[in-house]
Amino acid sequence: MNPERLHVAMLARAVYPLHGFGGLERHVHDLVRWLLGRGVRVTLFTPPATVPATEVEAPAPGRLTVRFVPYLTFPFAGRRGTTVVDRSTAYPLFGYRAGRAAAALVGRGGVQLVHAHGASGLGYARARARDHLGTVPLVLNPHGLEEFGAGRQTLKRMAYRPLQMSVRATARGADRIIATDRSLEDRVVDCLGVPRDRVSVVPNAVDLEEIDRATDPAAAVARRQALGLGADDLLFVSAGRLEANKGFEFLIQALSALRRVDPTSGRPALGDRWRWVLLGDGPDRRRLERLVDAHGLRPFVVLKGRVDHAELHAWYESATLFVHPTLYEGSSIVTLEAMAHRRAIVATTAGGLPDKVEPGVNGWLVPPGDAGALVGALAEAIAARHRLEGMGQASRAIVERDFAWSSVIARWLDLYADVLTRPR
């Protein structure tokens, strides 16, 4: 397949820099950018920008077209994309509209493939059968399937039902469904009810050249100095949206326990020369602040809120250890970014993390929601300070081998070629 003859309609509810700096936003941005770099023509269907126009990158002349589809937030649904109510009302409606707009473009000819992220392809999946568009295939990347992770929370599970139905309807109309990690294949099959032979693994990726350009050792040193830490002091860094699913409360409990006397050694595993920096914002911030205070950790914990690209990478670079205590996860771009910065990792076995963190090689894995296991892993990491640099080098090697855009883009193009040549 010649990429320069390929025209892809890309559908997503958010993309960087138009809508912020989250995992989905960065993935869509990078995928589009790397496809353009291979000569692919892309028409992107997405909501209107929510950042100032001066921050939006100029489209690639002749190869990228951006078509804005309204995203209407319903009264009392909360801020766009951040609440269960919004995701189950406005998001499916956006997916229906975006998919119908893509179907209209397909109907005019010239588009070879439609690639939808989550429920954004709903309208196209429905239009395919009705309007006989079956010759133009649909690839679906459902990402983290967060809408299927409510567990025993009955009200939340019921609230997510419309979004679940929308994603499943999109999956039924898709020729190929993506699992971003091998460890997520079963979940994709079970949640979406699709045959396993329609599921392919293509990992989310990071741009190592861009990360290296963003890395400023002097800025990392300055971050430590601003906290009163020297080069040998412990600095734990975490990043993510502040919500219950990210499990930060269990890390607070673990850090509190590590400050108490260790019965095996008779002394605390942590002294006073350490800090935990939490990057990100969200609805759980106030509760986490109260927990920090309740555990007496206020002098040691810094909730930085949202940070820009440069500061995010400065914190990665300054960390002794990156800690991701998440209860529920998709692929975890933040973990990949920390690994690209040669950091050892303490994380849970949630989502696709077991595909990235190899216990004893580049970090530690613990069960989600287990503060005691986090205490054990962190204590081991602290005791193994002499090994952390080598584990960080292993992290970088894993990213270079499996999760760098320079190689993953070839996997996307191979998947497109396979889908286009399969009989339908």
Beta strands, then each sheet from edge to edge (+ up, - down):
strand 1: 7-11
strand 2: 41-46
strand 3: 64-68
strand 4: 113-117
strand 5: 138-141
strand 6: 176-179
strand 7: 199-201
strand 8: 234-239
strand 9: 274-279
strand 10: 301-305
strand 11: 321-324
strand 12: 345-348
strand 13: 363-366
sheet 1: 3+ 2+ 1+ 4+ 5+ 6+ 7+
sheet 2: 10+ 9+ 8+ 11+ 12+ 13+
end
